[in-house]
Amino acid sequence: MEKIKRNIWQYVRITLAISGTAGILFGIFSSNLPMAAISCLILVVTFYFSQRNSRLREAWFNHYMDTVVRNIERANNYAVQRIPVGIAVFDKEGKLQWKNKLFVEYMGRYVEDGDPMDKVMPPPDNNFMTLSVRDGQKQIKIGDRSFNMLIWRVQTTENTADDTGIVVYMLDITDRERQKKRYEEERSCIAYVQLDNYSDVMKGLNESERANLSVEVTKAIANWADEQNGVFLKYADDLYMVAMSRKGMSDSVAKKFEVLDVVREIKAGNKIAPTISIGMSGEEKSLAGLGTKAQSYLDLALGRGGDQAVIAQSGGEVQFFGAKGSVQAKNTRVRARIVAQAIHELMMSAENVFIMGHVNEDYDSLGASLGVAKMAMSLNKECYIVSSGQGSSLGRMEEVSQADSKQYLSIVINEDEALKHVKDGSLLILVDHHRTMLCASLKVFQAIKKRIIIDHHRRAEDAIKEVILQYMEPSTSSTSELVTEILQYFDDRMQFTSVEATALYAGILVDTKNFAVQTGERTFEAAAFLRRNGADPKIVSQLFKDDEETILKRAQLITDMKTPIPGLAYSVYRNAPIDSDVSTVVAQAADELLTMDDINVSVVMSENQNGVSMSARSDGGVNVQTMMEELGGGGHQTVAGVQIKDVTADELIPKVIALAKAQLEEIDKNESNITTGR
């Protein structure tokens, strides 16, 4: 309607203007002045009303635009104040210039304009100098709420081009994070549990006692599953499967898998304490992946001697729990016989055989290497012992055995010489180690793909996986003992020379500290077998003799020892020379410290410009292997070590004390639980 009115007025105005103009022209040319005057008046009135109408329309339009602008500003202000995003502006000095209501609500307290950022937002992560460098985003927590914070750089004034402040946008993601946490906590975890000394525990028990013991073990595992709202299934006499949530897994980790202690304390007529091993996985997304990982971690736990839990959480980080007791020796030699037959077949099919111990060979590594070389030579196979050239054991053996050792000295070669003899069908046998970083020659290891491992150390996380045969017995005193048993089944007609038997005998002696630690009946049987076949204790005693400088340095380390906490003794060999004999001195000093009263664990370090080497010893109550693994090393429960580059002894001492303290406190706690009847 309004548009029709405007159109009618437009036509009338034009008509009047044309009529007035025509009347004026006609009156002038016809000398009709009255008509010209009336036409002029009509034209003036038309112009006046046209102008008035234009002013009214302009005034109305301005009023309309003012109203629109005010509405837009009001809407913007309303939206900014009520948008579900907390917004704040900080100037170039990091002071608050403006904020909306939601930002104040997120802070949980009132903030005023002009307050610096470190006062407005929780430090230290929210540093203005850091945030103002570039646009970005980060996740922060304020109280019990989580926020996704976006940071944009803006110019807060019109004065200079470098006047840069920041705008902070905060999105509340608390619900999302809670859902995410709930999802993570409710993800499935699978554990495989094995009673790892089933046959030994059940030996000598009647049927009633066997049933009671089995029920008690099953009850302990069932209680563990029930506590974590999980389920369990027994699918063999000594095998179980447990399923639970990630939260249950985290709770078990927090309690350090107390089920291991509960099972170990079961008394149902058994003389040997039952122990279980647990392999648990929670990082895989599929059930098939969880099962595969759990089985591999159970194998790792068993390979490390049992009585422990091996798990992996998010990120794939492997953690170890338990392994407090000594590893129980297996009485059966069935596996040794099977391994001997397998090695026999693999050697027969190989073009040549390489034997390699760990870097800086000791007598156990050397003795085991000579024993394996004996097997290869009995089959008339070309064989070589690859030496790192760092240990003094080989030189000492040559000195005391003289002519008897020439046969083996001729096959001991270095890395460069070994690479010349490598063939496609070569077989590599690794003794006394199972980690790549400990190989005497990394190049030889990489060049030969057919590998066998014979080792007595607990299996480490980074164990060599690409092997065709792996014989690892953590319950055994030494690798020389394992090789001695294999030799007995390898060839019944095999004859030993004095140097062969003595080298293996020395390997057993050095790792058992003269039969003082980690010995079982099979250890003494192996030693007796070697003595019957020519092992000479006199030669062994000469091997273990030290020069005056070594004895004095060892005495100095013992004199300088410190006991920061009850049960722990440590000493530091500062400015140690880069010499292979240093490791021997350090190891001997650690052994000596352990013979002192009230010392459960000893640690001796050698420090030079390359870093720190550490030898740790235990009386069996403390697992020094797990201590050294925390620092990047490994070893055995009672004998372990680590080499760390670019670090000082003073930096490592607090870590060693903390690790030893944690284990010693755990021992005290367990003893207290036992005496109070847990």
N, C-alpha and C positions, 0 to 999 in steps of 0.2 A: 504493500500500500504506500509505504514511504517512497519507494522507488517511482511509483506512478505519479505521485505528487511532484516529485522533483522533475520528472519528464514533462508534465503539463506546464509547470512554471518555466521550464526552459523554452518550450515552444511559444508561450505567451510573451516572454521577454524578447525573444527573437522577432516575433511578429510586431510587437510594439516598437522595437528599435527600427525595424525596416519601414513600418508605417510612418513613424515620426520623421525619419530621414527623408522619405518620399514627400511627406506633407511640406517639410521645410523647403525642399527643392522646388516643388510645384508652386508654393506661395511666392517664392522669390521670383521665379520666371514669369508668373502670371500677375505679379504685383498685388497679390492678395495677402496683405500683411497680417490680418487677424488669423488667417489659416496657418501662416508660417509661425506665428507666435504660439498658437495652440499646439502645433506639431513639435515645436522646440520644448514646450512645457512637458509634453508627453515623453519626449526623449530624455529630459532631465530627471523626471520622476522614475522612469524605467532604470536609468543608470544608478539612481540613489538606492532603489530597492535591490538592485543587483549587488551593489557594494555591501549593503547591510546584510543581505543573505550570505555573502561570502565571508563576512566577519563572523557571523553567527556559526557558520559551518566550521570555520577555522577554530573558533573557541571550543565548539563541541568536539572537534577532532583532538585538540590539545588536551582537553579534559579526559577524553577517551584514552589517549596514549599514556597520560599520567596514571590513570587507573590501572591500565595494563601493566605498566612498569612496576607500580606499587604491588600489584598482585604477584608479579613474577618474583620481586624481591622477597615478598612475604613467603611465597612458596619455596624459594631457595633457602631462606633462613629456616623455615619449618623442616625442609628436607634434610638440610645439613645437621640440624640439631637432633633430628629423630632418625636419621639413617642408621642402620645397624652396623656402623663402623665408627670406631673411635678415631677422631682426627685431632691433631695438634700441629701447630706451626711454631718452629723455633727459628730465631734470627741467626745471623752469621756468628754471633758470640755464644750461641747455644742457649739463649734465654727464651722462655715461653712467650710467644706473642698472642696466640689465640688457641682455644680448644673448644670442642663441643661437649655437651653434657655427658655423652656416653664415654668419652675419654676420661672424664673425671670419675665416672662410676667404675671404669676399669681399674683406675689407679687405687681405688678403695679409700681415698681421702681427698679432701679439697686441695686443689693446687691453684696458685695465683699467677697471673701474668707477670712475667719478669723473673720467675724462678728458674734457676739453671737446670739443665737436663738431669744431672746426677742427683738432684733433689726431687725432680718430678718422677723419674723412672728408676727402677731398681738397678744400681750399679752391680758389678763392674762391666757387664756385657754391653750396656747402653752408653757407650762413651761417644760424645758428640764429635770429637775429632776423628774418630774411626768411622762413624756412620756417615759423616758429611763428605767422605772421599768420593763415593760413587753411589748411584742408585742400587738398591738391592732389597733383599728380604731375609728374614730370619724368624726362628720360632723362639718365643720366650715364655717364661712362667711368672705369674704374679700371684702369690698366694697359692691357692689350689686350682687356679684357672690357667689355661694355655691359650696363647695368642700367636697368630701369624702376623708379623709386623712388616709392612712395606715402607721403605724409605725412598722419597723422591726429593731431589735437590731443586730448590726454587729460588728466584730472586725476590727478596722480601722488601726491597725499596727500589726507587727509580734513580738513585744517585749514581751508582757505579756498576760496571758490568761484573765485577768480582764480588758483589755483595750477595753471597749465596748462603741461604739457610736451608732448612729441610722441612718437609711435610711428612708426618708420621701417620700411617693408616694402620689401625689395629683391628684385626678380625678375630672374633672369639671362636676358637676351634676346640673348646673344652669337651663338648659332646663327642666330636669326632675322635679326639685323642682317647677319651674314655672307651669309646666303642672299639678303637684300635687296640687298646690295652686289653680289653675284655676278649677280643678276638685272639690276641696272642696268648692270653692265659688259658683259653679254652681249646687251643690247638692240641692235637693228639700227639702223644709221645709213646714210644714202644721201648720196652726193656726186655732183654733176654738175660735170664739168671741161671747160673749153673753151680751146683754143689761140686766144687772143683777137686775135692779130695774124697769123693764118695767111696771108692773102693777101699782106701786106707782107713776111713772112719768106721766103715761097717765091718772091717776085718775083726774077727774074734767075738762078735756079738751074736747072741741067740736071736731067734726070730722075733720074740717079744721086744727085745731091746732095739732091734733094727726098725720095727714098726714104730716104736715110741720116738726114736730119733728122727725118722722120716716125718712123723706127724709134727714134731716140734719145729723142724726146719720149715715145713710147709706153713705152719701156723705163724711163724715169724714173718715170712714173706707175705702171707695173706693179711696180717695186721698192718704191714707197711702199705700194701695196696689200699686197704680200707681207710687208713689215716689220710690218704691223699685222694679219696673218693675215686679210686681206680678199680680195675678188675684184674684178676690173675687166672692163669690156666697152667696146670701141671700136665705136661705132655710126655714126660719120661721120668724114670726114677730120680734123676738128678737134674732135670731141665724144666724151667718155668718160663712163662711169658707174662709180663705185666704191662698193662696199658693204663695211662693216666693223662691228665691235662698238663700243659706247660706250667701251670701254677703249682701242681703237685710236684713236678720236677724241680722247680725253683725252691720249694719248701724242703725237698730232700737234700738239695745242694746246701741250703742254709744249715741243715742239721748234719751235714757231712755224712749222709747215708748211714744213719745210726743202725740200720738193719744189719750192716756188716758186723758191728760189735755184738748185736743181739744174737746173731747166729753163732758167732765165735764163742759165746759164753754158754751155749747149750750143753747141759750135762744130762745124758740119758743112758748112762752105762758105758759111754764111749770113753776111751783113754786119750784119743786124739781129738783136738778141737775141730769141729766142722767149720769150713770157710766157704763163702760163696763169691763168685765173680759176676759183675753186672756190666752189660753193655747197653747203653741207653742213647737214643737219638731223638731229637726234637726239632731239627732244623729243616728236614725234608718236607715237601708239601704233599707227596703221595704216600699212601700206606706201604706200597712196595718199596719205595725209597727209604722209609723209616725202618722197615724190617731189614733191609740190606745193610744199612749203616749200623743198626743195633748189633747185628751179627758180627760185623767187622770189628766193632768196639769190644764185643765180648772176646773175640779172638785176640785182640790187643791186650785185654786184661789178663787172659790166660797166659799169653806169651810173656807177660811181665811178672809171672809168678802167682797170679791169682790173689784172692782175698782183697779185692779192690773193685771200685766202680770206675768205668771210663765212660764219659758222656760228652756230647757236643750240643751246645746251645746255639742261639742265633749268631750268625757270623762264622759258624764252623769251628770255633775255638774248642779244642779238646782239653778236657779237664780230668784229673785223676784224684780219686779219693780212696782212703784206706791204705792197704799195703803196709800195715803196722807190724804184723808178725813176720817171723822169718819164713822163708819159702821152704815147704816141706819136701823132702827128697822123695822121689818115686822109686819104689823098690823093684819094679819090673824093668827088665832090659829088652823087652820086646821091640820097643821103638828103636833102640840102638842097633839091633840086629837087622831091622827093616832098612834103616838108614845106611848101614854098611853094604847091604845088597844093592841098594839104589846107587850109591856112589861107585861101587864096583862096575855096574852096568854103564853108568855115565862116563867113567874113565875109559872103559873099553871102546866106546864109540867116539871118543874125542881124538883129535889129531895130536894135540899136546895139552899139557896141564900146567896152569899157573896157580901158585899159592901166594896169598897176600894177607899179611896181618895188618894191624893198625899202625898209624904213624908213631914213631918213637917206640919201637917194639920193646916189650919187656920179655921176661923168660917164659911167661905163659904163651904169648903170641909166637915166640920163636919155637918153643917146644911143640906147640900144636902144628906149626908150619912144617917142622921136620917130620912129625908123625904122618901128616898127609902126604908129604913127599915120599915117605917110605911106602905108602900104598901105591902111588903111581909107579915108583921104580920096581916094585914087585911084579907089576904088569908089563914091565919093559917099555913104559911110556916116557916120552920126552917130557921132562918137567922142569919148572923154574920156580924159585922163591923170589918174589919181588920185594926188595927192601927199600925202606924210606931213607936209609943211610943216617938216621938220627939217633938211634939207640946204641947203647954201649954193650947190650947183651951179646950181640954176635961176636964182637971183639973179645969179650971175656971168655966166651965159649971156645973160641979158637985158641986162646992162650992156654987154657987148662986141659983141653982135650987133645991138642996138638995133632998128631998124624991121623987120629981117628975121625977128625972132622973134615978132612980134605975132600972127601967125597961130596959132602954137602956144600962146602964153601965154593965148589966149582959151579954149583947151580944157583947160588945166590947172586942176583943181578940187580942193577938199578933200573930206573924207569926207561931211559933211552935204549938200553940193551934189550929190555923186555919187549918194547914196541917192535923191534926188528923181527921177533919170533912169533908175533901174533898172527894167527891164521883164522880162516872162516870157521873152522871146526874146533877152535880152542875152547877149553873149559877153565873157568876161573873159580877158585875156591877161597872164600873169604873166611878167615878165622879170627876169633876173639873180638869181633866187632860186627855191627850190622847197620852202620850209618855211613852215608857217602862221605861226609866231612871228615871221617876218621881213617879213610883208606890211605894206605901208604903211597899209592899212586893213583891220582884221579884219572889220568889219561889212559892208563892200562884198564882201569875199571870201565871206562866209557868205550874202550875199543873191543871188549869181549862181552858179548850179550848172554852167553850161557854161564849162569852163576849158581854157586852153592854157598850157603851160609852155615857155618858151625860156630855157635857162640853160647856163652853161659850168662850173659847180661840180661837184665830185664828189657823187654822190648820197648823201644822208644817210639814216639809218635812219628818221627821222620825216618822210620826204618826203611831199608831198601826193599822195594816191592817187586821189582822185575827179576825174580829168581825162579829156578826150576826145582830147587830143593832147599828147604830151610829146616835146620835142626837147632832149635834154641831151647835150652833147659836151664832156667834161672835157679832151679834147686841145686844145680851142680856146682861144685867148688870152683872149677876152672874149665877152660876150653881144653886144656891138656888132658883132664879126666875124661871128657867126652871123646876125644880122639883116641885115647887109650882103650876105651870100651869098644869103639868102632873097629880098631885094629884087631881085637880079639875075635870078632866075627867076620873080618874081611878075608882072612886066609888062615886056616888052622895050622899050616906048615910054615908060617912066617917066622924067620929068625931075626932077632934084634942084635944090633951092635951096642956097645957100651954108651956111645955118644947119643944114640937114639933114645935109649931108655933113660939116660941121665937127663937129657934135655926135657923130656916129658915129666920126669920126676921133679925137676927144678920148677917147671911151670906150675905143678900142683902145690909145691911148697910155698912159692912166692905169693900165690893168691889165697892160701889158707893161713898165712902167717905161721908156718911150721905146724900145720894141723890144729890151729887154735880157733879159727872161725870158719863158718860155712862148710862144715864137714859132715858127712854122713857115712853110712856103712859102705856105700859104693865108692866113696873117696878112698877109704883104707883098702878096699879090695883092689882098686886100680893101682894104688901105691905098692901093694904087695906083689901084684903081677909084674910091675916094672922092676922091683927089687929082684924077683926071681929071674928076670931076663937081663940082668947086668947093670942096673942103675947103681951108680957109685956115690954114696953119701959124701965121701971125701972130696970128690970133684965138685959136688953141689956146695959144700962148705967153702971151697975156694972161690966159687962163683960169687958167693954172697959176701966175700971179704971186701972191705973198703980201705981206701988210703987214708992217711992222716988228715988231709985237708977236709975230706968228706965227713969224717968223724967229728972233727972240731966244729965244722959248720952246723952239723946236726945238733951237737951239744949246745951251740949258741942259740939255735932256734928254740930248743927246749927251755933254755934259761930265760929267753925273752917272752915266753908264752904268757898269755893273760886269760883270766877267767871272768868275763863280764857278767855272766849269770851262772848259777849252779848247774853243773853238768856239761858246760861248754868250755873248751880251751882252744885258743887260736894263737897263731904266731905268724909273723910276716918277715920274709926274706927280702929286704929292700935293696934296690940297685943290683939285682941278681944278674950275673952274666948270662948272655944268650948261649946257653950250653945245654946239651942233652943230659948231662950229669945232674943239673939243677933239679930236674923233675924227680930224679931218684932220691936226692937229699930231702926234698920236700915231702915225698911220700913216706920215707923212713921216719922223718920227724913226726908226721901225723900218726904213724903207727906207735911210736914211743909215747906220745902224749896220751894215747888211749889206754896205756897200761897204768896210768896214775889212778889213785883212789878217787871215787866220786866223779869221774869224767865219763860221760856217756857218748860224747861226740867231740871230735877234734878236727880242726881246719887249719891248714898251713898254706900260706900264699907266697908266691914268688913274684916280685914286681920289677919290671924293667921298662924301657922306653916303648916297647910294643904293647904293653898291657899287663894283665895279671893272669897267672896260672894258679889253680887252686886244687888241692887234694883234701878230700874229706873222708873221715873214718868214723865208724860207729860200732858200738858194742852189740848192736842188734836191736836195741830199744828204739832207736831213731833211724828213720829211713833217709839216709843221706842222698840216695838217688833222687828222690822227689825234691830235696833241697837244691841239688845241683841243676835239676831240670828247670826249676824256677829261674835260674840264672843263665839257662841256655846250654847246660851240659848234660851229663847223664852218668851211667855206670851201674853199680850193683847196690843192693840195699845197705851193705856195710862198707863198701868201697866205691867212691865216685869222685868225679872231678869236673873241671870246666876251665876253658881258656877264653878270656874276654879281652878284646882289643880296645885301645884308646880309653882306658879307665885306670884309676888308681886304687890301691888297696884301701885307703881311707874312705873312699866312696862305697866300697863293697862291704866293709866291716859292719855297718849298721844293718844292711840287708841280711847278712849271714846271721847276725845276732837275732834279728826278728824271726827268720825262718826256723832257727834252732829253738828259740823260745816257744814258738807256736807248737812245735812237735813235742817238746818236753812238757809243756802244760797239758797237751792232749794225753800224754802218758799218765801224768798225775791224775787227770780227770777220770781216765778209764780205770785206774787202780782204785780210786775212791768209789766208783760205781760198783766195782766188783765186791769190795769189802762191805758195802752197805746193802748188797743184795738187790741189784737193779731190777 
